[in-house]
Amino acid sequence: MRDYLPPIHIRVRGEHRQFLNRMADLADKSGDFVVERKYDAMGKEGFDVVNLRLKKSSLHTGLGGQLIAQPRNETSVAVEIRAQRWAPEDPPTYEVYCAEAKALITPLLRAYNREAGTRYRLSIPSQVKLEPKLPPQCMKLFKRFTALANKSALHPLDWRRFYEFVRNCKSRTCYSEDEIMRLLVKEGFSKKHARYIGDVYVHLWNFKRLT
């Protein structure tokens, strides 16, 4: 399964654009990046982006980062890492993505902190926090299904318990096929079988909304 890639951000005080400008200047000064400033991007006021394209050679092709400020978010700047081709796996693992984010952005943040007297840092959620979670009542039904199921070929009674899980789960969220698959794989299902059941879940949930 592909790893979920974390939403990374930097909590900042004051005006976003001032922070972005100083970070862009530091990146220029380092000589390691081709820097692009795109303010009010796509004609959207306050949607500011700084692109940092790495000049140095890397295991990854076309590696770079983006600092993104959204007008609706006054307390943080998002960090996204991109590559035309990741190595050795594409898309990257959680560990590789986070390592490149730290390698690209942390030196610039340290320089910024020295100049500005701040303590800004990258905020990266743990891999565990990115995994899908069911509400307690839904999880109880889900565990009942997985504990009794024939994980290689569902019995009609297994399907019945799965239908009961979908019908009685009170969550207002429709979990994606991928999220249900990940939960099932953790309980011992094969990826192929788990993906099929995840697809059935989505169809059942959408049908439930219409009834």
C-alpha positions in Angstrom: 0.0 0.0 0.0 1.1 3.5 -0.6 2.0 5.6 2.5 -0.1 8.6 3.3 2.1 11.7 2.8 1.8 14.1 5.7 0.4 17.7 5.6 3.5 19.7 6.7 3.2 23.2 7.9 5.1 26.0 9.7 3.2 28.0 12.4 4.0 31.7 11.8 3.2 35.0 13.4 2.5 38.2 11.5 2.1 38.6 7.8 2.6 35.5 5.6 4.1 37.4 2.7 6.8 38.9 4.9 7.8 35.4 6.0 7.7 34.0 2.5 9.8 36.9 1.2 12.5 36.4 3.8 12.5 32.6 3.2 12.8 33.2 -0.6 15.7 35.7 0.0 17.5 33.1 2.2 17.0 30.4 -0.5 18.4 32.8 -3.1 21.4 33.6 -0.9 22.1 29.9 -0.3 22.7 29.3 -4.0 21.0 25.9 -3.7 17.7 26.8 -5.3 16.0 28.4 -8.3 13.4 30.6 -6.5 10.0 31.7 -7.9 7.7 34.0 -6.1 4.0 33.8 -7.1 1.9 36.1 -5.0 -1.9 36.3 -5.5 -1.5 33.2 -7.5 -4.2 32.3 -10.0 -5.8 35.8 -9.3 -6.6 34.8 -5.8 -5.7 37.5 -3.3 -3.6 36.3 -0.5 -2.8 33.0 -2.1 1.0 33.2 -2.1 3.4 30.5 -3.2 7.2 30.3 -3.2 8.7 27.6 -5.4 12.1 26.3 -4.4 13.7 24.1 -7.2 16.8 22.3 -6.0 19.9 23.0 -8.1 22.1 20.2 -6.6 22.0 16.7 -7.8 19.7 14.4 -5.9 18.5 10.8 -5.9 15.1 12.2 -7.0 14.5 13.9 -10.4 13.4 17.5 -10.3 13.2 17.7 -6.6 11.9 20.9 -5.0 9.6 22.4 -2.4 6.8 24.8 -2.1 5.8 27.2 0.7 2.1 28.0 0.4 0.1 30.6 2.2 -3.7 30.5 2.0 -5.8 33.6 2.8 -8.1 31.6 5.0 -5.3 30.3 7.2 -3.6 33.1 9.1 -1.5 31.0 11.5 0.5 28.6 9.2 2.3 28.2 5.9 2.0 24.8 4.2 5.1 23.0 3.0 4.9 20.6 0.0 7.7 18.6 -1.5 7.6 17.5 -5.1 9.7 15.6 -7.6 9.2 14.6 -11.2 10.4 11.2 -10.2 11.1 9.8 -6.7 13.7 7.2 -5.9 13.8 4.3 -5.2 10.0 4.3 -5.0 7.5 6.5 -6.8 5.4 7.7 -5.0 7.7 8.1 -2.0 7.3 6.5 1.4 6.4 8.6 4.4 10.0 8.4 5.6 11.5 9.5 2.3 9.1 12.4 1.9 9.7 13.7 5.5 13.4 13.3 5.1 13.5 15.5 2.0 11.2 18.1 3.6 13.6 18.4 6.5 16.7 18.5 4.2 15.3 21.2 2.0 13.4 23.5 4.4 15.0 23.1 7.9 18.3 24.8 7.0 16.4 27.8 5.6 14.2 27.9 8.8 17.3 27.8 11.0 18.8 30.8 9.1 15.4 32.6 9.4 15.2 31.9 13.1 18.7 33.3 13.6 17.9 36.5 11.8 14.4 37.0 13.2 14.8 35.7 16.7 12.0 33.2 16.2 11.7 29.4 16.9 9.8 28.3 13.8 10.0 24.6 12.9 8.4 22.1 10.6 5.2 20.5 12.1 4.9 17.0 10.7 2.1 14.6 11.9 3.2 11.1 12.8 2.5 8.3 10.5 0.1 6.7 13.0 -2.0 9.8 13.1 -2.5 9.7 9.3 -4.0 6.2 9.4 -7.9 6.1 9.1 -9.8 5.7 12.4 -13.4 4.7 12.9 -15.6 6.1 15.6 -15.9 3.8 18.6 -19.3 2.4 17.8 -18.3 1.8 14.2 -15.0 0.2 15.2 -16.9 -2.2 17.5 -19.0 -3.4 14.5 -16.0 -3.5 12.3 -14.0 -5.6 14.8 -16.9 -8.0 15.1 -16.9 -8.5 11.4 -13.1 -9.0 11.0 -12.8 -11.2 14.1 -15.3 -13.8 12.8 -14.6 -13.5 9.0 -13.0 -16.0 6.8 -10.4 -13.6 5.5 -9.7 -15.5 2.3 -13.3 -16.0 1.1 -16.2 -14.4 3.0 -19.0 -16.7 4.0 -22.6 -15.4 3.6 -22.7 -14.8 7.3 -19.5 -12.8 7.1 -21.1 -10.6 4.4 -24.2 -10.2 6.7 -21.9 -8.9 9.5 -20.2 -6.6 7.0 -23.6 -5.2 5.9 -24.6 -4.7 9.5 -21.3 -2.7 10.0 -22.1 -0.4 7.1 -25.8 -0.1 8.0 -25.4 0.7 11.7 -22.2 2.7 11.6 -23.3 6.2 12.6 -20.3 8.1 11.1 -21.4 10.8 8.7 -18.1 10.2 6.8 -17.9 7.9 3.8 -14.5 6.4 4.1 -12.7 5.8 0.9 -12.1 2.4 -0.7 -8.4 2.9 0.2 -9.1 3.7 3.9 -11.3 0.7 4.3 -8.7 -1.4 2.6 -6.0 -0.2 4.9 -8.1 -1.1 8.0 -8.8 -4.5 6.6 -5.2 -5.3 5.8 -4.3 -4.4 9.4 -6.8 -7.1 10.4 -5.1 -9.8 8.2 -6.9 -9.5 4.9 -4.9 -9.6 1.6 -4.6 -6.3 -0.2 -6.6 -7.6 -3.2 -9.5 -9.0 -1.1 -9.4 -5.9 1.1 -9.7 -3.6 -1.9 -12.7 -5.5 -3.2 -14.4 -5.2 0.1 -13.6 -1.5 0.3 -15.2 -1.0 -3.1 -18.3 -2.8 -1.9 -18.3 -0.6 1.2 -18.4 2.6 -0.9 -21.3 1.3 -2.9 -23.3 0.2 0.2 -22.6 3.6 1.9 -23.8 5.5 -1.1 -26.9 3.3 -1.3 -27.6 3.9 2.4 -27.7 7.6 1.9 -30.5 7.2 -0.7 -32.7 5.1 1.5 
